[in-house]
Amino acid sequence: MDDLNVTAEEHLTAARASAHGRSAHLVLQEPPLRQTVIALTEGTALDEHNAPPAASLLVLRGSVRLTAASGDAELAAGTLHPIPQERHGLLALSDAVVLLTAVND
C-alpha cells in the first residue's frame, strides 16, 4: 500500500525535475477503479480531455483549476471535487499534487 504523503512528495520532486513539469503514478488499479497521483508544477496544464464514466479529484498539495465548458473550479489542498461528465482540463495554480479516482468501463 502506498503512503500518499510520501508518493506526493516523490512525484512533486520528479515533476520539478521534468521538462514537462509533471509526474504521475498509478497507486491503485482494481478494475474498474483506478487511482492515480498526478504532480504538476505551477503553470503546467493537462490539456482538455474526455471524462471517464465517473471520477473525482482530491487535491493533496497546492491548488489547481479544473476547467470545463460548464464552468471552472479552483480547488485548494484538501478539496474533493467530482470531475464533470464533459471534456475538461487541469491547470496547476501552484505546485500541486492531486489524487484522481476514476471508474472506467
N, C-alpha and C positions, 0 to 999 in steps of 0.2 A: 504494500500500500504506500502511495506517495504522501509525503508531508507537503501540503500545498504551499506553506510558507517557504520551505527550502526550494521547492520547484520554482516558485515565483521568482525568488532571488536569483537562482541559477539562470533562468531564461531572460530575466531583465538584463543581467550581465552579458549574456550572449547577444541579445538584441542591440545593446550599446556597442558591441564589437562588430556587429554585422553591417555591411554596406547597405543592406536593405532596411535596417532599423527594426527588425522583428525576429522573433524566435517562437517556436511552438512545440508543444509536446503532448501527445495523446496519453492521458493519465488513466483513462478507463474506457474499455470497449467491451460492452456486454450487449450485443445486438438485441434490439435496435438502438440501444442507448450508447452515446459516445460523449466523453468529457475531455476537453482539450484546454490546456493552459496556453494562452497567447500573450506574449510580451511585445509591446510596441514602444519605441522611443517617441518623445514629443514630436508632433507633426507628421508622424507616419500614419498612413491610412491603409485599410483593407478596402479595395475598390468594391463598388456595388456588385452584389451577387444575389442569387436566389436563396430563399429561406427554405430550411427543411420543414417537414410537416409540423414539428413542434420544437421550440428551442428557447433557452433563456441565457442571459449573460449576467454573471456575478463579477463585479469589479473588486479585485483583490488589492490592487495598488493604484494610485494615481487617479486620473479622470479621463473619460472618453466621451465622444459624441457619437451616438447611434443615429445614422441618417436614414431617412425613408421618405417616400412621397407623402405619406400621411402625417409627417412631422418628425422633427429631430428631438432627441432626448439627450441631455447632458447628465452623465452618471458619474458619481464620485465613489471612492473606495467604500465598500460595504453595501453598495446598492445592488439589488437583484431586480432585473428587468426582463420582461418577455421580449423575444425577437418578433417583430411584426411579420405577418404572413404575406410579405411582398419583398421585392428587391430592396436591399439595404446595404449600407456600408458602415465602416467604423473608423473614427479618427481619434488618435491619441492627443488629448489636450495637454497632457504632461506625460512623462514616462509612466507607463501603465502596464498592468498585468490583469487579464480577465480570465475567468473560467467560463468557457462556452459549453453548455449542456445541450445536446441535440438528440432528437429521436428521428431516425431515418427509416424510410420504407424498407 
